[in-house]
Structure formats: C-alpha cells, structure tokens
Amino acid sequence: GLQGILPKRSMQGVSWVRPLLGVWREDLRECLRFRDLGWREDETNADPVHLRNRIRLELLPFLESEYQPNLKSLLSQLAESLQADRQWIEQCAEDLWPRICAGEEAGSEFGECTVILQRPELLDQPEALRRELLRHAVRRVMGREKRLTYTHWLALSSLVESEAGARILELPLGVRALRQRERVYIGPARMIESKVQSK
C-alpha cells in the first residue's frame, strides 16, 4: 500500500526488522564499494514479470525524468507519514477493543470463532477508527485481512451503518458478517447461519 514496507512488523509471534529500509539502494552500494565489500543481488528484483519491478525500474524513473525529479523522496515522506498515522489508529483501536467487543464464541473446530461487536459503540467512532476495529475483528476470525478488497470494506461498513432489519454479508474464505439488532457478528458461515436460524 501507500505506507510501504514497515521497518518493523510482527506476524504470528515472529518479529521482522528491516534496519536498512531507510537507506537508498545506491547509497548502500556506494558504501559497500568504498569499504571494498561484496554483496548479493536478488535476481528476481530485475525481472519485469513482477509488477513491483516494472514500477521501480520503468515507471518511477520515467516520472522522475518527466515530471518530478524529487519523486522518490516525496513518496518516502508520504509513506513515513502514513505509517505514523496507521500506528496511531491501530493503537486507538487496541485501546478501544475491550469496549467494542462484546465477546467471542468458539466454534467446534480448532481456532474457529465468531467475534461479537457492540454496534452503537462502533458507530460512535470516526470512520477511520471504525474500519480499523472491523479489521481487528476480521483478523481474529480469518487470521489475516489480505483477501478483503476495498469493496468488501465498504460493504462491511454499510452493513454496520444500515438501520434496516438483520443483514448478512458474504466475505472471502467462508466468512460472513451479520448485523442483528445492536450486535454485529463476524465468523465462519456455518456459525453465522446458526444464529440466523435461531433468532
């Protein structure tokens, strides 16, 4: 995304640290040459079959030469700013979670659960924070959120905001969201279906 690769990230209990992320590639090569040190290049970084490489090797140099010579620095500043904003929103969501989450119901399979959210408290939050809280709920159920598109997030927000009767939303990986009265349930399709049948 626009915030770029994070310098430090935890995933499934493992911390990933990229200490050289803020160093320009050519500056690093120059330093290594000065110290007469060799390095290895990842061959896939030059393969134009990957979109990220075409952007780095073709699009960015074109934009720099034709439109904005300082483009890389400007994009780097934007990414840094977005990372700080994202960290703040994530921390706010973490602090609010005990108030927003009404509980979790375990399923019959290992690790399976449905997250129950308090709709009025969710609606009280600014849109950016509400989306982060929904992301948190989706991660609890799916383990990750990468399979959800912007369209899914809009539909999920619409489900929470709607004043109509009970509504169900289909999400990837067999997950569904249900708004029922003042609660929002996010969980495996089977568990959500049982809630609809029992109401």
N, C-alpha and C positions, 0 to 999 in steps of 0.2 A: 504494500500500500504506500501511500504518500509519506508515511512516517519512516519508511525504510526499514532496514535490518536493525534490530535493537542491539546495543552494545552488551547487554546482559539480559539473559532470559532463563527462566526455569520452566522445565517441561517434564512431567512425570517424575518429579523428585530429582532431576538432573539439572545442574546449573551450567549454562553455556555462556562463556565470556569471550568477547572479541576485542582484545586490547588494542589492536591496530586499526580498528574500524574508522577512526577519525583521521587516519594518515592517508594522504593521496598516494595512489599506486606508484606514480613516477618519482615522488619524493622518497618513498621506501626503496625503490630500485637504486636511486642515486646514492642513498646512504649505504646500501649493501655494496655497490661498486666502489665507493670511497674506502670502505673497510676491507675490500677485496674478498667479499663473501659471496658464495653462490646461492642460488635459490631455485625452487622448482615452480614451474607454471602448470596450472591445471589445464590440460588440453581442451577440456570442454568449454572453457571460458572464451575460446576463439571460434567456437562452432556456431555459425549463423543459423543453424536449425533451431536454436533456443531463442525465444523472443527477447529475453533479458539481454542476450549478447547483441542482438541486432539494435536494440535501443542504445546500449553502451557504445558499440563500435560504429554505428551508422547514424542513428537519429540524433544523439546528443552532439557529436562533432558537427553535424550539419546545422543544428540550431545555434550552436556556439559561433560558427563561422558566418552565418547569415543573419542572425537576429540578436543574440545576447552573448557576448564574449565571456561574461561572468556567470553563465548559467549554472555550472556545477556548484559554485559557492552558494548561489541563491537557493538551489534545491537542497543543499546540505543544511542551510539555515532553516528552511521550511520544515525539513524532516526533524531537526532538533527541537523546534518549537512544538510540532505536533506530538513528538514523544513526551515532552513535558506535560502537555495538555492531557494526553492519554493516561499518563501515570497518575495525574491528579484525579481524573474521572474514575479510574479503577480503584483508587484509594477511597474515594467518596462512596462508591458502590459497595466496597468491602465493609465500610463502617455502617452503612445503612442496611446491609443484608439481614441481620437479625430482626429488624423491624418489618421488612418487606416479606421475608419468607415465613409462611405460616407452618411449614413443616415439610417433611419428605416421607413418602410412603414407599417402603421396599417392595420389590416385585419378587416373583418366585425364582427368577434366575439371578446368578451371582452379579452383583454390581448394578442391578436394574433398579431404577427408582422413578417416582413421579415427584416433581417439585411443585409445591402449592404456594402461590403468591397472593398477597393481600392486594386486591385491585385498587381500593381507594388510596392506600399509601403509595402505590405505584404511580397512580395518576397525579398525585401531589408533586411528583418530581419533575424537574426540567427534562425536556425530550432527550437530550444527550445522556443524562444520567439514567433515565428510564430504559433507554436502549442498552446501556451497559449492564443494568440489573437483569434485563432479559437475556443478554449474552451469558451472564453468570449462571442463570438458570439452565440455559441450553447446554453449557459446558458440563454442568452437574449431571445432566441426563445423557448427552451424547459423547462426553469426553473431550469434545472439541467443537468448534463452530465453523470450521472452514467450508463445510458443504452448504452453508446457508448463503444465498445471494442477497443483494440489496433488496430485491423484490420480496424475498422471504421476510426480511426485517420489517419492511413496510407493512406487509400483511399481518405480521405478529403485532406490530404497534396498533394497527387498525382494529384487530381483534380485542385488544385491551381497552381501547378508547370507545368502542361501539356500545351504544345503550340498548341495542336490540336484544332479543332473547338469547338463550345459550347458543354459542357458535363454536364450531370445530375448524381447526386449520391443519392441513396435512403438511408436514415438514420432511426433509430427507431422512434416510436411514430408519424409516419406520417409526418416526416420532410424530406425535400430534400435540396440538395445544387446544385447550378447551377453556372458554370463558363461561362460567356458570355462576349466576348471581354476583357476589362480590369477591369471587375467587378466580384465579387463573391457574390451570393445571397444565404442566408440560411434562410429557412422559411417553413411554412406549405405546404404540397404537392400541395394543390389547388392553392395557391398564386404563387408558382413557375411554375406550369403548365400554368397559365395565361400569365406569362412572356414569356414562350417558344412560345406560340401560337401568341403572339402579336409582336414577333420580325420580 
